[in-house]
Every structure is written in C-alpha cells, then in structure tokens.
C-alpha cells in the first residue's frame, strides 16, 4: 500500500472483510483506522460503527468513491472522524490521517476532536 511509503506513517494491519476490522483494531491498537465504504461482508458504515463502539478514541477515516453529502452525513453519523473521496485520494488522505492522528481535526457540529 502506498501509505507505507510515507516516512511518518506505519501501516500496522489490513483487513479484507469488515468483520476482521474490529479484531485487528483490538489487537493492534492503531492511532487511526482507514475504512473503505466498499468493504465486503457487512460494509464500511457498519465497520466504522463497530470500531467506534470497540475503541471510541481511535479515529476512523472513511474512504469512498461517493462524494455526495448524503454519504458524508451517513459516515459522520456512524462515527467517522473524517471523510476522503477516492477521487482526491493520495495527498488529501495522507494529510487527513496526520490531522486525525494528531487530534487537530474536529467533526462538523460535534466539537469532538
């Protein structure tokens, strides 16, 4: 994964299925979780909510092909800390991961870092 090429980021785990995400989060204790909305089995929204229930202090960055307000609102509703469209992936995603890992990004309307 190209994120591993960033000198200040370390990819500690990857999951192909949404059901594997919580197990990895629980055992690896990452600083940030990146979840694609097109995850197999339960889906990205469900995986995002599951991570939030298991580890509420671990920010989840949602990655999606859909860049509409409804998809963003649904991602925030299930607990995403940030949303990045796959159309603007590389530079914005790296910047967003750094922001949420450092606690400098707040969810709109929540006041929650």
Z-matrix of the N, CA and C atoms (Angstrom, degrees):
N
C 1 1.450
C 2 1.529 1 108.25
N 3 1.314 2 116.27 1 138.14
C 4 1.455 3 121.29 2 -175.76
C 5 1.517 4 113.24 3 -65.40
N 6 1.335 5 119.23 4 -19.74
C 7 1.469 6 120.54 5 177.02
C 8 1.532 7 110.84 6 -62.66
N 9 1.310 8 117.01 7 -31.08
C 10 1.464 9 121.13 8 -179.42
C 11 1.523 10 111.92 9 -65.44
N 12 1.317 11 118.06 10 -15.75
C 13 1.464 12 121.69 11 178.07
C 14 1.519 13 112.75 12 -78.90
N 15 1.331 14 117.43 13 -13.52
C 16 1.463 15 121.19 14 178.33
C 17 1.529 16 108.65 15 -76.66
N 18 1.338 17 118.14 16 126.24
C 19 1.469 18 120.07 17 -173.92
C 20 1.528 19 114.81 18 -64.26
N 21 1.319 20 118.39 19 -26.28
C 22 1.467 21 119.72 20 -177.64
C 23 1.528 22 113.18 21 -101.86
N 24 1.337 23 117.63 22 6.64
C 25 1.458 24 121.43 23 177.66
C 26 1.521 25 109.66 24 -117.74
N 27 1.317 26 115.34 25 140.66
C 28 1.458 27 120.38 26 177.17
C 29 1.524 28 108.66 27 -126.59
N 30 1.310 29 117.03 28 121.69
C 31 1.454 30 121.99 29 175.53
C 32 1.527 31 106.67 30 -82.40
N 33 1.344 32 115.98 31 114.92
C 34 1.464 33 119.50 32 -175.56
C 35 1.518 34 113.48 33 -100.28
N 36 1.342 35 117.01 34 -10.50
C 37 1.452 36 119.23 35 178.95
C 38 1.518 37 111.50 36 -172.64
N 39 1.319 38 115.40 37 159.44
C 40 1.463 39 122.29 38 177.18
C 41 1.512 40 108.51 39 -141.34
N 42 1.330 41 115.43 40 144.72
C 43 1.461 42 120.89 41 178.06
C 44 1.521 43 109.52 42 -130.71
N 45 1.310 44 116.20 43 136.56
C 46 1.459 45 120.96 44 176.39
C 47 1.523 46 112.00 45 -86.37
N 48 1.315 47 116.56 46 -26.42
C 49 1.454 48 121.89 47 -175.57
C 50 1.521 49 110.40 48 -120.28
N 51 1.311 50 116.20 49 146.03
C 52 1.458 51 121.01 50 179.98
C 53 1.530 52 112.22 51 -61.19
N 54 1.323 53 117.37 52 -30.69
C 55 1.466 54 119.49 53 -178.88
C 56 1.529 55 112.15 54 -69.65
N 57 1.326 56 118.13 55 -20.53
C 58 1.464 57 121.44 56 179.09
C 59 1.527 58 112.86 57 -83.96
N 60 1.318 59 117.07 58 -18.32
C 61 1.465 60 120.96 59 -173.33
C 62 1.524 61 111.75 60 -59.93
N 63 1.325 62 118.09 61 -50.78
C 64 1.464 63 120.29 62 -176.63
C 65 1.523 64 112.82 63 -63.00
N 66 1.306 65 116.66 64 -37.07
C 67 1.460 66 119.29 65 176.42
C 68 1.512 67 111.87 66 -61.39
N 69 1.318 68 115.76 67 -42.88
C 70 1.462 69 119.69 68 178.69
C 71 1.519 70 111.78 69 -68.36
N 72 1.316 71 117.58 70 -41.99
C 73 1.464 72 120.81 71 179.22
C 74 1.526 73 109.90 72 -61.63
N 75 1.333 74 115.92 73 -42.86
C 76 1.460 75 120.04 74 179.70
C 77 1.511 76 113.63 75 -64.14
N 78 1.326 77 117.05 76 -36.95
C 79 1.464 78 119.65 77 -177.14
C 80 1.527 79 113.44 78 -89.62
N 81 1.316 80 117.62 79 -32.71
C 82 1.474 81 120.23 80 -175.42
C 83 1.525 82 113.88 81 -93.73
N 84 1.322 83 117.85 82 -22.34
C 85 1.470 84 122.99 83 179.68
C 86 1.535 85 112.36 84 51.75
N 87 1.338 86 118.21 85 58.53
C 88 1.472 87 120.01 86 -178.95
C 89 1.520 88 112.03 87 -71.27
N 90 1.323 89 116.43 88 161.79
C 91 1.467 90 122.22 89 176.05
C 92 1.522 91 110.75 90 -78.55
N 93 1.323 92 117.23 91 -30.70
C 94 1.465 93 124.01 92 -178.79
C 95 1.526 94 108.01 93 -145.04
N 96 1.333 95 116.44 94 144.76
C 97 1.460 96 121.72 95 174.98
C 98 1.520 97 107.73 96 -116.81
N 99 1.312 98 116.63 97 130.49
C 100 1.453 99 123.85 98 176.41
C 101 1.524 100 107.84 99 -104.59
N 102 1.338 101 117.14 100 121.42
C 103 1.461 102 120.99 101 -177.93
C 104 1.521 103 109.42 102 -124.83
N 105 1.320 104 115.38 103 126.81
C 106 1.458 105 121.32 104 173.84
C 107 1.514 106 110.28 105 -85.23
N 108 1.310 107 117.30 106 137.54
C 109 1.465 108 121.25 107 -178.47
C 110 1.516 109 112.55 108 -65.60
N 111 1.316 110 117.95 109 -21.66
C 112 1.461 111 120.97 110 -177.46
C 113 1.526 112 112.66 111 -91.30
N 114 1.324 113 118.01 112 21.67
C 115 1.471 114 120.07 113 178.81
C 116 1.514 115 110.82 114 -58.26
N 117 1.319 116 114.51 115 146.22
C 118 1.460 117 119.79 116 179.45
C 119 1.524 118 111.30 117 -76.97
N 120 1.272 119 115.14 118 163.32
C 121 1.466 120 127.21 119 -179.08
C 122 1.527 121 110.55 120 72.85
N 123 1.298 122 120.39 121 -103.79
C 124 1.463 123 120.76 122 -172.69
C 125 1.517 124 113.35 123 -78.55
N 126 1.310 125 119.87 124 -28.09
C 127 1.454 126 122.00 125 179.40
C 128 1.517 127 113.37 126 103.27
N 129 1.317 128 114.67 127 162.38
C 130 1.453 129 121.43 128 -174.71
C 131 1.513 130 115.11 129 -68.30
N 132 1.344 131 117.65 130 -37.08
C 133 1.467 132 119.23 131 179.24
C 134 1.522 133 110.10 132 -64.12
N 135 1.322 134 116.68 133 -43.84
C 136 1.461 135 120.77 134 179.66
C 137 1.527 136 111.02 135 -65.54
N 138 1.331 137 116.76 136 -41.29
C 139 1.466 138 120.24 137 179.00
C 140 1.524 139 110.48 138 -63.95
N 141 1.329 140 117.38 139 -38.97
C 142 1.465 141 121.29 140 178.10
C 143 1.527 142 110.39 141 -62.21
N 144 1.320 143 116.68 142 -46.24
C 145 1.466 144 120.48 143 178.32
C 146 1.522 145 111.17 144 -63.50
N 147 1.330 146 117.63 145 -39.58
C 148 1.467 147 121.61 146 179.56
C 149 1.526 148 111.44 147 -63.22
N 150 1.339 149 116.69 148 -43.17
C 151 1.469 150 120.17 149 178.52
C 152 1.521 151 109.72 150 -62.78
N 153 1.327 152 116.71 151 -43.05
C 154 1.463 153 120.50 152 178.79
C 155 1.514 154 113.01 153 -60.96
N 156 1.323 155 116.75 154 -37.54
C 157 1.461 156 120.64 155 178.61
C 158 1.530 157 111.44 156 -70.75
N 159 1.325 158 116.62 157 -37.26
C 160 1.461 159 121.77 158 -178.12
C 161 1.526 160 112.00 159 -77.82
N 162 1.314 161 116.38 160 -47.12
C 163 1.472 162 122.55 161 -175.90
C 164 1.530 163 109.15 162 -134.83
N 165 1.327 164 118.58 163 78.76
C 166 1.461 165 121.16 164 -173.97
C 167 1.533 166 115.15 165 -62.18
N 168 1.318 167 118.25 166 -19.42
C 169 1.462 168 120.44 167 -179.67
C 170 1.524 169 113.60 168 -89.29
N 171 1.334 170 117.11 169 -5.92
C 172 1.464 171 121.30 170 179.24
C 173 1.528 172 107.96 171 -90.85
N 174 1.340 173 117.77 172 114.48
C 175 1.462 174 119.32 173 -179.34
C 176 1.525 175 112.02 174 -70.73
N 177 1.330 176 114.86 175 142.62
C 178 1.459 177 122.00 176 177.65
C 179 1.524 178 108.46 177 -111.37
N 180 1.327 179 115.93 178 126.38
C 181 1.459 180 122.30 179 173.82
C 182 1.525 181 106.81 180 -101.15
N 183 1.322 182 116.18 181 122.56
C 184 1.460 183 122.17 182 -179.07
C 185 1.520 184 109.40 183 -93.37
N 186 1.308 185 115.75 184 134.22
C 187 1.463 186 123.19 185 179.08
C 188 1.524 187 107.94 186 -118.70
N 189 1.345 188 116.82 187 124.70
C 190 1.459 189 119.81 188 -175.20
C 191 1.522 190 112.40 189 -145.34
N 192 1.321 191 115.79 190 148.59
C 193 1.467 192 121.27 191 171.52
C 194 1.522 193 111.04 192 -71.01
N 195 1.317 194 115.63 193 -27.55
C 196 1.464 195 121.02 194 -177.44
C 197 1.526 196 109.54 195 -86.54
N 198 1.325 197 116.37 196 124.58
C 199 1.459 198 121.41 197 -175.60
C 200 1.529 199 111.17 198 -115.55
N 201 1.333 200 116.66 199 31.04
C 202 1.458 201 120.06 200 -177.42
C 203 1.531 202 110.51 201 -94.56
N 204 1.317 203 116.40 202 161.83
C 205 1.461 204 121.53 203 -177.52
C 206 1.527 205 112.71 204 -62.27
N 207 1.320 206 117.84 205 -35.39
C 208 1.465 207 120.87 206 -179.43
C 209 1.531 208 111.10 207 -64.28
N 210 1.324 209 116.97 208 -43.90
C 211 1.470 210 120.51 209 179.03
C 212 1.524 211 110.40 210 -65.16
N 213 1.334 212 116.57 211 -43.24
C 214 1.472 213 120.01 212 177.70
C 215 1.523 214 111.07 213 -61.75
N 216 1.329 215 116.94 214 -45.22
C 217 1.464 216 120.74 215 -179.74
C 218 1.524 217 111.22 216 -61.81
N 219 1.324 218 116.72 217 -39.60
C 220 1.466 219 120.19 218 178.88
C 221 1.532 220 110.45 219 -66.96
N 222 1.331 221 117.03 220 -38.86
C 223 1.474 222 120.30 221 177.91
C 224 1.519 223 110.46 222 -62.99
N 225 1.330 224 117.06 223 -45.08
C 226 1.465 225 119.67 224 178.95
C 227 1.517 226 111.29 225 -66.61
N 228 1.337 227 116.70 226 -34.89
C 229 1.464 228 120.36 227 -179.62
C 230 1.529 229 112.52 228 -64.07
N 231 1.333 230 117.19 229 -30.79
C 232 1.472 231 119.53 230 179.33
C 233 1.524 232 112.31 231 -92.94
N 234 1.338 233 116.82 232 5.64
C 235 1.453 234 119.76 233 171.48
C 236 1.510 235 117.59 234 108.91
N 237 1.330 236 119.32 235 9.26
C 238 1.469 237 120.10 236 178.85
C 239 1.527 238 110.35 237 -63.58
N 240 1.318 239 115.71 238 141.21
C 241 1.461 240 121.18 239 176.00
C 242 1.516 241 111.25 240 -85.08
N 243 1.334 242 116.20 241 -24.58
C 244 1.466 243 121.02 242 -178.21
C 245 1.521 244 109.11 243 -158.83
N 246 1.323 245 115.08 244 160.97
C 247 1.455 246 122.84 245 -178.75
C 248 1.515 247 107.76 246 -133.55
N 249 1.338 248 116.91 247 130.75
C 250 1.460 249 121.53 248 177.55
C 251 1.522 250 108.18 249 -130.32
N 252 1.317 251 115.90 250 129.92
C 253 1.453 252 121.38 251 176.87
C 254 1.526 253 109.40 252 -77.83
N 255 1.316 254 116.93 253 140.98
C 256 1.465 255 120.48 254 177.62
C 257 1.520 256 111.52 255 -64.90
N 258 1.321 257 117.18 256 -15.52
C 259 1.460 258 120.96 257 178.85
C 260 1.526 259 111.93 258 -74.09
N 261 1.314 260 117.25 259 -18.38
C 262 1.458 261 121.54 260 -179.26
C 263 1.525 262 111.54 261 -125.08
N 264 1.294 263 115.59 262 31.74
C 265 1.463 264 122.78 263 -165.99
C 266 1.522 265 117.20 264 -53.93
N 267 1.277 266 119.08 265 -78.15
C 268 1.465 267 121.77 266 -161.06
C 269 1.522 268 115.49 267 -48.40
N 270 1.316 269 120.65 268 -69.42
C 271 1.466 270 118.40 269 -174.54
C 272 1.522 271 113.33 270 -64.79
N 273 1.324 272 117.83 271 -41.18
C 274 1.458 273 120.02 272 -177.74
C 275 1.518 274 111.53 273 -68.86
N 276 1.310 275 117.48 274 -38.69
C 277 1.459 276 120.08 275 -179.43
C 278 1.524 277 111.21 276 -64.26
N 279 1.311 278 117.61 277 -45.82
C 280 1.466 279 121.10 278 178.96
C 281 1.523 280 109.99 279 -60.64
N 282 1.323 281 117.17 280 -44.59
C 283 1.469 282 121.65 281 178.78
C 284 1.536 283 110.67 282 -61.75
N 285 1.328 284 116.93 283 -43.98
C 286 1.463 285 121.63 284 -178.72
C 287 1.524 286 111.25 285 -65.25
N 288 1.317 287 118.15 286 -42.24
C 289 1.468 288 120.99 287 177.79
C 290 1.522 289 109.92 288 -60.28
N 291 1.316 290 116.87 289 -43.46
C 292 1.468 291 119.62 290 178.92
C 293 1.530 292 110.99 291 -63.32
N 294 1.332 293 117.82 292 -39.71
C 295 1.462 294 121.22 293 179.09
C 296 1.522 295 112.30 294 -63.74
N 297 1.330 296 117.43 295 -49.70
C 298 1.458 297 118.63 296 -176.54
C 299 1.525 298 111.53 297 -71.63
N 300 1.309 299 117.99 298 -30.82
C 301 1.467 300 120.25 299 176.77
C 302 1.518 301 110.63 300 -67.04
N 303 1.326 302 116.03 301 -33.67
C 304 1.461 303 120.46 302 179.48
C 305 1.510 304 113.80 303 -87.89
N 306 1.337 305 117.40 304 -2.49
C 307 1.453 306 120.73 305 178.50
C 308 1.516 307 114.46 306 73.54
N 309 1.336 308 117.93 307 20.90
C 310 1.459 309 119.81 308 -177.31
C 311 1.518 310 113.14 309 -97.83
N 312 1.294 311 118.91 310 2.94
C 313 1.466 312 121.16 311 -179.15
C 314 1.520 313 109.01 312 -116.07
N 315 1.321 314 116.66 313 131.16
C 316 1.467 315 122.10 314 179.12
C 317 1.507 316 110.31 315 -108.81
N 318 1.308 317 115.49 316 149.99
C 319 1.455 318 120.28 317 173.70
C 320 1.508 319 109.12 318 -74.29
N 321 1.322 320 118.03 319 137.40
C 322 1.459 321 120.52 320 179.60
C 323 1.528 322 111.27 321 -58.30
N 324 1.319 323 115.29 322 129.10
C 325 1.451 324 120.77 323 174.47
C 326 1.517 325 115.83 324 77.19
N 327 1.329 326 118.01 325 4.26
C 328 1.465 327 118.58 326 -177.69
C 329 1.526 328 112.53 327 -111.39
N 330 1.334 329 116.53 328 -25.71
C 331 1.450 330 119.79 329 -173.65
C 332 1.516 331 112.31 330 70.18
N 333 1.338 332 116.84 331 5.60
C 334 1.465 333 122.24 332 -177.63
C 335 1.508 334 109.66 333 -92.71
N 336 1.342 335 117.60 334 126.06
C 337 1.470 336 119.37 335 177.64
C 338 1.505 337 111.63 336 -71.80
